[in-house]
Amino acid sequence: MVKVTVNDNAFERLRSANALLAITSGDMQTVVLRRMANVHRQQEAQIFATEGVAGASGRWTRLSAAYAARKSALFRGGRAAVKGKKGMARKEALRAQNRPIANKILVWSGETKERFTRANNPHNIARVRLDGPARFTYQFGAESQIAAYHFDGTAKMPRRDMVTKTAAQLQALMQAIVDWYRTERLPQVKRFFGPVGGGQGSTSSSGIGGAVGRAASPTP
């Protein structure tokens, strides 16, 4: 005769753990959105710093010779005028004198760049739209008429694309979901799950949780 003891609590915990493994719409609209938005803003900072080289469009068209010379002269003069000031104090002093804070394309006061790169900027865009069951559309960018003029280009101004991403950058956004799942969600489930049963022959959370985790883990 084989004696079997059923641990009802263990089965209930297994059901709960499986539910915790699922990625919910709430996850996609909160923690996943924040993770992806952080990656996006880092990418935007690189695009502005490299004057487009880091983005899909490649290097932005250079400034006209006359404008580049004027901007460079104002930048050099401003740098001398605010010598000793750092950080925000330096920026504010240069802005007060209407001088560029950096000798970079698409950067004068820095306001346009900050719209794309600062999470706390009121014009920064990071949102998600639910399109249907398990279907989400993420939108990242900024509200900026100046950026729109540059992005579209005009008869007198070349197009400078600061938002279109490379395949690698898109992959990095997807990787943000994977990293969140592996570094936060799975450890949470493992802590919740704990050992099932006890004594010789019991099944530990690392055995079951690990297998389920690998099956449920998203891939970019």
C-alpha positions as CSV (number, residue, x, y, z in Angstrom):
1,M,0.0,0.0,0.0
2,V,1.2,3.5,-0.9
3,K,0.3,6.3,1.4
4,V,-0.1,9.7,-0.2
5,T,-0.4,12.9,1.7
6,V,-1.8,15.9,-0.2
7,N,-0.5,19.3,0.7
8,D,-3.4,21.6,-0.3
9,N,-1.4,24.7,0.6
10,A,1.4,23.8,-1.7
11,F,-1.0,23.5,-4.7
12,E,-2.6,26.8,-3.9
13,R,0.8,28.4,-3.7
14,L,1.7,26.9,-7.1
15,R,-1.4,28.4,-8.7
16,S,-0.6,31.8,-7.1
17,A,3.0,31.6,-8.3
18,N,2.0,30.8,-11.9
19,A,-0.3,33.8,-11.8
20,L,2.5,36.0,-10.6
21,L,4.7,34.9,-13.5
22,A,2.3,36.4,-16.0
23,I,3.0,39.9,-17.3
24,T,-0.1,41.9,-16.8
25,S,-1.4,45.1,-18.5
26,G,-0.7,46.8,-15.2
27,D,3.0,45.8,-15.5
28,M,3.2,47.1,-19.1
29,Q,1.7,50.4,-18.1
30,T,3.8,51.1,-15.1
31,V,7.2,49.4,-14.4
32,V,7.8,48.2,-18.0
33,L,6.9,51.7,-19.3
34,R,9.4,53.3,-16.9
35,R,12.1,50.9,-17.8
36,M,11.7,51.4,-21.5
37,A,11.4,55.2,-21.1
38,N,14.7,55.3,-19.3
39,V,16.4,53.4,-22.1
40,H,14.8,55.7,-24.7
41,R,15.9,58.9,-22.9
42,Q,19.5,57.5,-22.7
43,Q,19.4,56.9,-26.4
44,E,18.1,60.4,-27.1
45,A,21.0,61.8,-25.0
46,Q,23.4,59.9,-27.2
47,I,21.8,61.1,-30.4
48,F,22.0,64.7,-29.4
49,A,25.6,64.3,-28.1
50,T,26.7,62.7,-31.4
51,E,24.7,65.2,-33.5
52,G,22.7,62.3,-35.0
53,V,25.4,59.8,-35.5
54,A,23.9,57.5,-32.8
55,G,20.5,57.5,-34.4
56,A,19.1,55.8,-37.5
57,S,19.4,59.0,-39.7
58,G,23.1,59.3,-39.2
59,R,25.1,62.6,-38.8
60,W,22.9,65.6,-39.1
61,T,23.5,68.1,-41.9
62,R,26.1,70.6,-40.8
63,L,25.2,74.2,-40.0
64,S,25.8,76.8,-42.6
65,A,29.3,78.3,-42.4
66,A,28.0,81.7,-41.4
67,Y,25.7,80.4,-38.7
68,A,28.3,77.9,-37.4
69,A,30.9,80.7,-37.1
70,R,28.4,83.0,-35.2
71,K,27.4,80.3,-32.8
72,S,31.0,79.2,-32.1
73,A,32.0,82.8,-31.4
74,L,29.0,83.3,-29.0
75,F,29.8,80.0,-27.3
76,R,33.5,80.9,-26.8
77,G,32.5,84.3,-25.4
78,G,29.9,82.9,-23.1
79,R,32.3,80.2,-21.8
80,A,34.7,83.0,-20.8
81,A,31.9,85.1,-19.3
82,V,30.6,82.4,-17.0
83,K,34.0,81.0,-16.0
84,G,33.9,79.3,-12.6
85,K,30.2,78.5,-12.8
86,K,29.1,74.9,-13.1
87,G,26.0,72.8,-13.6
88,M,22.7,74.6,-13.6
89,A,24.2,77.9,-12.6
90,R,26.3,77.9,-15.7
91,K,23.4,77.0,-17.9
92,E,21.2,79.7,-16.4
93,A,24.0,82.4,-16.8
94,L,24.4,81.5,-20.5
95,R,20.7,81.4,-21.1
96,A,20.4,84.9,-19.5
97,Q,22.9,86.2,-22.0
98,N,21.2,84.3,-24.9
99,R,24.4,82.4,-25.5
100,P,24.5,78.7,-26.5
101,I,25.2,76.3,-23.7
102,A,27.1,73.9,-26.0
103,N,28.5,74.2,-29.5
104,K,26.3,71.4,-30.8
105,I,23.7,71.2,-33.5
106,L,20.1,71.5,-32.2
107,V,21.5,72.8,-28.9
108,W,21.3,76.5,-28.0
109,S,19.5,77.0,-24.7
110,G,19.3,73.2,-24.3
111,E,15.6,73.4,-23.8
112,T,14.7,71.3,-26.9
113,K,17.2,68.6,-25.9
114,E,15.9,68.5,-22.3
115,R,12.4,67.8,-23.6
116,F,13.7,64.6,-25.1
117,T,16.1,63.6,-22.3
118,R,14.6,64.6,-19.0
119,A,12.0,62.5,-17.3
120,N,10.7,65.4,-15.2
121,N,10.3,67.7,-18.2
122,P,6.6,68.5,-18.7
123,H,7.0,68.2,-22.5
124,N,8.6,64.7,-22.3
125,I,6.4,62.0,-23.7
126,A,6.4,58.4,-22.4
127,R,3.1,56.6,-22.6
128,V,1.5,53.3,-23.6
129,R,-1.8,52.6,-25.3
130,L,-3.7,49.3,-24.9
131,D,-4.7,48.2,-28.4
132,G,-6.3,44.9,-27.4
133,P,-5.7,41.8,-25.4
134,A,-1.9,41.7,-24.8
135,R,-1.3,44.3,-27.5
136,F,0.4,47.6,-26.5
137,T,1.8,50.6,-28.4
138,Y,4.5,52.6,-26.7
139,Q,5.1,56.2,-27.6
140,F,8.3,58.1,-26.6
141,G,9.4,61.5,-27.6
142,A,8.6,65.1,-26.8
143,E,6.3,68.0,-27.6
144,S,8.4,70.5,-29.4
145,Q,7.5,72.7,-32.4
146,I,11.2,73.5,-32.9
147,A,12.1,69.8,-33.1
148,A,9.2,69.2,-35.5
149,Y,10.6,71.8,-37.9
150,H,14.0,70.1,-37.8
151,F,12.5,66.6,-38.1
152,D,10.4,67.5,-41.2
153,G,12.8,70.0,-42.7
154,T,11.8,73.1,-44.6
155,A,12.8,74.8,-47.9
156,K,15.5,76.6,-46.1
157,M,16.4,74.1,-43.4
158,P,17.7,70.5,-43.9
159,R,15.9,67.7,-42.2
160,R,17.5,66.5,-38.9
161,D,16.0,63.4,-37.4
162,M,16.4,63.1,-33.7
163,V,13.9,60.3,-33.0
164,T,14.2,57.4,-35.5
165,K,16.0,54.5,-33.9
166,T,18.4,52.0,-35.2
167,A,17.7,48.2,-35.1
168,A,20.1,47.9,-32.1
169,Q,18.3,50.7,-30.3
170,L,14.9,49.1,-30.8
171,Q,16.4,45.8,-29.6
172,A,17.6,47.6,-26.5
173,L,14.1,48.8,-25.7
174,M,12.8,45.2,-25.9
175,Q,15.7,44.0,-23.8
176,A,14.5,46.4,-21.1
177,I,11.4,44.2,-20.7
178,V,13.5,41.0,-20.5
179,D,15.8,42.6,-17.9
180,W,12.9,43.7,-15.8
181,Y,11.4,40.2,-15.9
182,R,14.6,38.4,-15.0
183,T,15.9,40.8,-12.4
184,E,12.6,41.8,-10.7
185,R,9.7,39.5,-11.5
186,L,11.3,36.1,-11.2
187,P,13.0,36.9,-7.9
188,Q,9.7,38.2,-6.6
189,V,8.0,34.9,-7.5
190,K,10.8,32.9,-6.1
191,R,10.6,34.7,-2.7
192,F,6.8,34.2,-2.7
193,F,7.0,30.5,-3.7
194,G,9.5,29.3,-1.1
195,P,10.0,25.6,-0.5
196,V,7.0,23.4,-1.2
197,G,6.3,20.7,1.3
198,G,9.3,19.6,3.4
199,G,11.6,16.8,4.3
200,Q,13.0,14.2,2.0
201,G,11.6,14.2,-1.5
202,S,10.1,17.6,-1.3
203,T,10.2,19.9,-4.3
204,S,11.9,23.3,-3.9
205,S,10.9,26.5,-5.4
206,S,14.2,26.7,-7.4
207,G,13.2,23.5,-9.2
208,I,9.7,24.4,-10.2
209,G,10.1,28.2,-10.3
210,G,13.2,27.9,-12.4
211,A,11.5,25.7,-15.0
212,V,8.4,27.8,-15.2
213,G,10.4,31.0,-15.2
214,R,12.4,29.9,-18.2
215,A,9.3,29.0,-20.1
216,A,7.5,32.2,-19.2
217,S,10.5,34.6,-19.6
218,P,9.9,37.0,-22.5
219,T,12.5,37.3,-25.2
220,P,13.3,40.4,-27.3
